[in-house]
Amino acid sequence: MKTASSLPAARRALCAACLRPQQTCICRWVTALPNHVEVLILQHPMEVSNAKGSARLLHLCLASSRLEVGESFVQAQLQALLSPERRNVLLYPDTEDASLGLARPQPFDDAWLREPLRLVVLDGTWRKSRKMLYLNPLLQTLPRLPLRDTPPSHYLIRKAHLPDQLSTLEATVYALAQLENDINKYNPLINAFDGFVAQQASYVTRSA
């Protein structure tokens, strides 16, 4: 007969929306906003269970967004996600990456701002996002939108390797503000992100 200590631990109930344990649910920070530029988030599998990750919160906040998990996508699946009714733009630095054999991509053309756009976002560490780009040649063909002159990151719970590195939520918000030419529209999402960061930081404080 199994004792109570030998029984498998019961799985914690998950929130159906944010997919986190109910005790650490982040739905209180969801701030719904309409976005004119559609957002496709491609999330590395190792980020799915990362409590510090911001992609799920971003997806729940943006009315026109889609989140897909994977590292190497089947080309037909990726082509369907990048459907041609919108021009696809990859949120990624526009520099060459000789270590991966990637050439400088097509530069972003401001004339595209008059077209329906889809912003493609890679959610993962810098190393993981580079590997995703390498493993998915279709992504390499997309013109890139680099971020410049962004505010300091509010992402105080995760170590950045460079001073200008941002969370997925912050980078996407600043890109949308740039593409939609509205610098204040997405401020509520940054405020929500601050609440999310404070919540995660409180868990570290309690366990210290």
C-alpha positions in Angstrom: 0.0 0.0 0.0 1.3 3.4 -1.0 1.8 6.0 1.8 0.9 9.6 1.2 4.6 10.5 0.8 5.0 7.9 -1.9 2.0 8.9 -4.0 2.8 11.1 -7.1 2.4 14.8 -6.5 -0.8 16.1 -7.9 -0.4 18.4 -10.9 -1.1 22.0 -10.1 -4.2 23.4 -11.8 -3.3 25.7 -14.7 -5.0 28.8 -15.8 -6.7 28.1 -19.1 -5.7 31.5 -20.5 -2.1 32.2 -19.5 -1.3 28.4 -19.0 0.5 29.1 -15.6 -0.4 27.6 -12.3 -3.4 29.4 -10.9 -1.4 30.7 -7.9 1.0 32.5 -10.3 -1.6 33.5 -12.9 -0.6 36.6 -14.9 -4.1 37.3 -16.3 -4.4 40.4 -14.0 -1.9 42.1 -16.3 -3.6 41.4 -19.5 -4.5 44.8 -21.2 -6.4 44.2 -24.4 -5.4 46.6 -27.2 -6.2 46.5 -30.9 -3.2 46.4 -33.2 -3.3 47.4 -36.8 -0.1 45.5 -37.7 -0.7 41.8 -37.2 1.9 40.0 -35.0 3.1 36.4 -35.4 5.1 35.1 -32.5 7.3 32.1 -33.1 8.3 30.8 -29.7 11.2 28.5 -29.0 10.0 25.4 -27.1 12.3 26.1 -24.2 10.5 29.4 -23.6 7.1 27.9 -23.1 7.6 27.0 -19.4 9.9 29.9 -18.6 8.1 31.8 -15.8 10.0 35.0 -16.8 8.9 34.9 -20.4 6.8 37.7 -21.7 5.5 36.3 -25.0 2.3 34.8 -23.6 1.3 38.0 -21.9 2.0 39.9 -25.2 -0.2 37.5 -27.1 -3.0 37.8 -24.7 -2.8 41.6 -24.9 -2.8 42.0 -28.6 -6.1 41.5 -30.4 -4.5 40.6 -33.7 -1.7 38.1 -32.8 -0.9 34.5 -33.1 1.6 32.4 -31.1 3.2 29.2 -32.5 5.7 27.1 -30.7 8.7 25.4 -32.5 12.3 25.6 -33.4 12.3 24.2 -37.0 9.0 24.6 -38.7 7.8 22.5 -41.7 8.1 24.8 -44.7 4.5 24.3 -45.7 3.3 25.2 -42.2 5.5 28.3 -42.1 4.3 29.4 -45.5 0.7 29.2 -44.3 1.6 31.3 -41.2 3.2 33.9 -43.5 0.1 34.1 -45.8 0.6 36.6 -48.6 -2.4 38.8 -47.8 0.0 40.8 -45.6 3.6 41.8 -46.1 5.8 40.0 -43.6 8.6 41.8 -41.8 10.9 40.1 -39.3 11.7 41.9 -36.1 15.5 41.3 -36.1 18.7 43.3 -36.5 19.6 44.0 -40.1 23.3 43.2 -39.8 25.1 40.4 -41.5 25.7 37.2 -39.6 28.8 35.6 -41.1 28.9 32.8 -38.4 25.6 31.4 -39.7 26.3 32.2 -43.4 23.5 34.7 -43.5 23.8 37.7 -45.8 22.4 41.2 -45.2 18.6 41.0 -45.8 16.4 43.3 -47.9 16.1 46.6 -46.0 12.8 47.8 -44.7 11.1 50.2 -47.1 9.0 53.0 -45.5 6.6 52.7 -48.5 5.4 49.4 -47.0 3.8 51.3 -44.2 0.9 52.0 -46.5 0.3 48.2 -46.9 -1.2 45.6 -44.5 1.8 44.3 -42.5 2.6 41.3 -40.3 5.4 41.6 -37.8 7.2 38.3 -37.2 8.8 38.0 -33.8 11.2 35.3 -32.6 10.7 34.6 -28.9 13.9 33.1 -27.4 17.3 34.0 -26.1 19.7 35.6 -28.6 21.3 32.3 -29.3 18.0 30.4 -29.7 16.5 33.0 -32.0 19.6 32.9 -34.2 19.3 29.1 -34.5 15.6 29.5 -35.3 16.5 31.8 -38.1 19.2 29.4 -39.4 16.9 26.4 -39.3 14.1 28.2 -41.2 15.4 29.5 -44.5 12.0 31.1 -45.3 12.5 33.5 -42.4 15.9 34.5 -43.8 14.2 35.8 -46.9 12.0 38.3 -45.0 13.0 42.0 -44.8 14.0 42.9 -41.3 12.9 45.7 -39.0 15.6 46.6 -36.6 14.9 48.7 -33.5 16.9 51.8 -32.8 16.9 54.4 -30.0 14.7 52.4 -27.7 14.3 53.2 -24.0 16.2 51.2 -21.4 14.6 47.8 -20.7 12.2 47.3 -17.8 13.1 43.6 -17.8 14.9 43.6 -14.5 14.3 39.9 -13.7 16.3 38.5 -16.6 20.0 39.0 -17.3 20.7 40.8 -20.6 24.0 40.3 -22.3 23.9 43.7 -24.0 22.5 47.0 -22.6 20.0 47.4 -25.4 18.5 43.9 -25.2 14.8 43.9 -24.6 12.1 41.4 -23.6 9.9 40.0 -26.4 7.0 42.2 -25.2 9.0 45.4 -25.1 10.7 44.9 -28.5 7.3 44.1 -30.1 5.6 47.1 -28.5 8.3 49.5 -29.7 8.2 48.0 -33.2 4.4 48.3 -33.4 4.6 51.9 -32.2 7.2 52.6 -34.9 5.2 50.9 -37.7 1.9 52.4 -36.7 3.4 55.8 -36.0 1.9 56.1 -32.6 4.5 56.3 -29.8 1.9 56.4 -26.9 -0.6 53.8 -28.1 1.1 50.8 -26.4 2.1 52.5 -23.2 -0.5 50.5 -21.3 1.3 47.3 -22.3 4.5 48.6 -20.9 2.7 49.4 -17.7 1.2 45.9 -17.6 4.7 44.5 -18.2 6.0 46.4 -15.2 3.3 44.8 -13.1 4.3 41.4 -14.5 8.0 42.0 -13.7 7.2 43.1 -10.2 5.1 39.9 -9.6 7.9 37.7 -10.8 10.4 39.6 -8.7 8.3 39.1 -5.6 8.6 35.3 -6.0 12.4 35.6 -5.9 12.2 37.8 -2.8 10.0 35.3 -1.0 12.3 32.4 -1.8 15.5 34.3 -0.8 
